[in-house]
């Protein structure tokens, strides 16, 4: 089955310029990057039907982690493979610095008044908060207290780890480093301690594989976000979320229009749908457990915060300091931690 993007590329290659106006300005579709796993599942089941109902727009999702979205658009050289990014703080800064986003017009968001101040700026819109901590199987392991426990018995022999490709992986490894004397710019203590226990660690995998490893019982504890834990619980996996004693990590997720997007106007309608109360009310419930930014959405007791004001009490990171170091960390982890 050909996508709109492949048809456009084919028409250009064949010199079929007469096809381009109708395709490039086609109504009723928006192509958006989304995170693999719990995000993709939630957006296919909740957001896509809501967007179709409200605006008769079909949502075409491309599951990609944030760093891969940035890399893919850079490689496309002005012909982005999707209209909309979804990014965490670090890749957002990279996208702004690289000129990868269209300037954002917040007046096109009808739900803007229902969002806290500062959720919309000249580059994009905040669509939710993420909380990162520890997911573990309470039937197999005692409850861990914090990040340091992950690298000691009995947890380490059932531990699954992943690298710096994702924001949740990066912040978790930073927090592990801090537990052993490091900082958000010095993760060497995490590497030192991980190498000591590497033979004991149950699984080292890419981020997309970790949920499956937990579901299959190949590991019983890992660092992750609350959405992944919620999805696994809905599938019958014995898993609980733990806020580490040093504090859970929190950050905002934002959406942006890709520079040169084919369907920018539909992207605005997509964003508006994502931050609507109806979609927020659905996403906040199990099995998704997202933390929406719409002030009219009531956060249930199952979430680790009661309102967005609590974000100020969670562990936050300075991504302007982390970004320049992250590529080297990814390379080092892949080289030294692969089993």
N, C-alpha and C positions, 0 to 999 in steps of 0.2 A: 504494500500500500504506500503510495507516494504522499509525502507531507507537502504542505504549502511551500516550505522552504526548498525542498528538492525540486519542486516544479519551477519555482522562480530561478533557481540555479540552472536548471536545464534549459529554460527559455532563454536565459542570457547567453549560455554557451552556444545555442543554436542560432542566436541572432534573432530570436522570436520576439522582438520588441513590441509587436502589436498585442502580445499577451500580457505584457507587464502592467498596464494601467488597471485592468480589471482584477488582476491577481493582487498587486501590491496594495490596492485600496479596497480589497474585498471587505465587506462587512460581516460581522458575525463570528470572528475568531480572534483569539489572542494566544500567543505562544509564550509560556512562562517557565523559567527555571524553577525547580523546587528541590528541596533536599530529599535524597532517597530515604526509604523507610517510612517512619511514622508521619512525616510531613506529606510525602506523596500520597500515602493512604488516606489521610484526612482530607487533603485537597481534592482528591478524586471523588470521595464519597460525600463531602459537605459543600465545598466551595464551587466545584464545577456545576452541580445541579442548581445551586443558588444563582450563579451568574447566568446560566441559561434561562432560568425562570424570570429573572429581573430584567435582563437586557437582550435575551436571545443571542448570546455570544457563547460559542464553544471554546472551552479551555483546553489547550493542547499543552501538556506538561512534559518538561524535559528534566528528569532527575539527575542533578549534578550538585556536588558539594561546592561551597562558596569559592574556594581557590580554583576549582575546575571551571566554574562559570567565568571568572576573570580571565583565565588562560584561553578559554574557547573564544571569547569575544575579541581578545587581543589578536588571536590568530586569524580571525575573520576579516580583519582590516577594513572596517567600515560597513560590512554587511553582516550584522549580528544574527546569530542563529535563533535568537528568541527576542521577544519584546521587553520582557520584564525580568530583572534580577530579584533574588531574595538573598540577603547577605547579613552576616554578623559584623560586629564593629571593625575588625581588622580588614577584611576584604572591602568593606565600604570605603574606608580611607584609601585603599589602593585604587578603587574604581574612580573616586573623585580625583585623585592625583593623576591618574592616567587618562582623564577626559573621556571616560567610558559611558557617562550618563548624560541624558538630555536634562536641561534645566526643568525643575518641577514646578507646576502650577497648582498650588494648593487650593485655589478657588474651584477647581474641577472636582473636588472631593465633597460631596454633599453631606457626608458624616463628619466633616472636620470639627464642627462645634461640639461633638460628643467625645472628642479625644482630649487628653490632658495637654496643657501648653507644652510646646516644644516637640510634639510628635511629628510635625511636618516642617521641612525646611526647603531650601532651594534645590536640593538634590534628591529628595525622596520622602517616603512616609514610613513611620514606625508602625508595624503591624502586630507586634506581640513581644512578650518577654520570655526568656528562656532561663530555666534554673538547672544548674549542673551539680550533681553530687554522686553518690554511690548507689548502685543497684545490686542487691544481693538476694540469694535464695535463703529464706529464714528456716527452711526445713533441712538445709545442708550445713549452714554456718551460723555461728552466733553473730549478733548485730555488731558491726564495726563501729568504732567511735569516730575515727577520722582517717585522713589520707595515709598516715604512717602505718596504720594497721594493715593496709593492702599488701605491704611488702614483708609481713611477718606471718608466722603460723597462727591459726590454721588457714588463714585467708589466701596467702600467697600461692599455695598449691592448687587453688581453685580459681585463680585470677586470670581474667582475660584482659589484654592490653592492646591499645591501638595508638597510632602516632599523632603527629602534629598537623595532619591534613585537615582536621575539623577544628572548629572553635572549642567544642566541648573537650576534645582530646588535648588541645593546646593548654587550655586553662587548668585542666586536671593535672597535667604533668608539671605545670608551673607550681600548682599548689603542693604537689608531692615534693618538688624541689625545695619549696619554702619550708616544708616540714623537716627537712634535713639541712637547713641552713642556707638555702639558695634564695633567689628573688625572682621577680617577674622578668628580669633580663639575664639571670644566671641560672640555667636549668642543669648545669653540670652535676650538681648533687643528685638529681633524679637519675641521670645516666649512670652514675657511679653505683647507686643503690640498686637500680634495676639489673645491672650487669652481675652484681653479687648473687641475685636470686633468680636470674634468668633460667637456669636449669630446672627450677622448681615451678615456674609459671606454667599454668595449664594451657594457655593459648595466646598467640600473638597474631592478630588479624587486621585486615583493613576495616575501616569503620562500618561499611555496609554489611560485613559478615558477622559483626559482633552479636547482633540481636539473634541471628540464627544459631550461633554457638551457645548462647545462653538457653535458647529454646530447646536445643538438642542435648543440653546437659554437659557439653564439652568444657564449659566453665560455669561458675556459679556466682561470680562477683566481678564487677567492672565499674569504671567511672563512666557516667552517661548523663543524659538529660531526662527530665521527668516524663516527657512525651514517650520516649522509648520504653520506659518502665510501664507506663499506662497501656501501651499497645500490647506488650508482652503479657501483662496481667489479663487483658481481655481475651487472649488466646489460651488462657489456662495455665500460663507459666507461673510457678511459685517465685515471686520476686517482689521486693519492697524497696522503696526509695529512702535513702538516709541523707540527712543534712549533716555534713562533717562537723566536728566540734569546733573547728576554726571558722566555720561558716560556709554555707553553700555559695556557689558562684552564680551571679545573675548578669544578664546582658540583654539588650534590646535587639530585635531582628527588624531589618528595614527592607523595603522594596523600592526599586528604581527602574526608570525607563531607559533601555539601552540606546545609546547614541545611534541614530539612523534607524530606529525601530520601524517596522513596516506598519504596525497597528498601534500607534501610541495612544490614540483616543480610546480604543478598546482597553488598553492597559489601565487607563484612569478608571474606567468602569469596573475593571477587575479589582483594583486596589480598594475602590469604594465598597465593593461587595465584601471583600475580606474584612474590613473594619466595621461592617454593619452590625447592629445589635443581633439580628437574626442569626448571622453566621457565627458571631461570638458566642451566643447562647448555646449553639450546637457544638462548637469546637472546645468549649470549656468543660464539657461533660465527658465522662468515660465513654469510649476507650481512648479519647484523644488527649484530654487534660491539658489543652493549650491555655496560655495566659493572655487573653485578649487585651487590647488597649482601649476599647470602647468603654466609657465610664458607666454606661447603663447596664453592662453585663455584671452580674453578681458572681463573684468567685466562690466556688463551693469549698467545704471543709477539706475535701480530698487534695486540694492544692497546697503547696508549702507557703503560700502567702495569702493574706486576706484582701489586699489591695496593692496597687502599683506604687503607692507611697513607700511601701516597705523595701523597694528596690535600693533605697539609700542605705539600708542596713546590711545588705548583702556584699560579698566580696566582688569588687570590680577591678578591671585592669586597664592600663594605659597602652592602647594598641599602637599609638604613635612610636612607642619604644619597642614593642614586640615585633611589629611588622618587618623592620630591617633585619631581624635575626631569624625569622621563622623559616625561611627557605633552608638555611644551614641546619636548623634543628630537624627539619623533615628529612634531609639527606642523611644526617648522622643517625637518626632513629632507624631509618630503613637499612642502613649499613650495619649497625651494631646490634640491633634487636631482632632481626629476622632469624627465625629458628629453623 
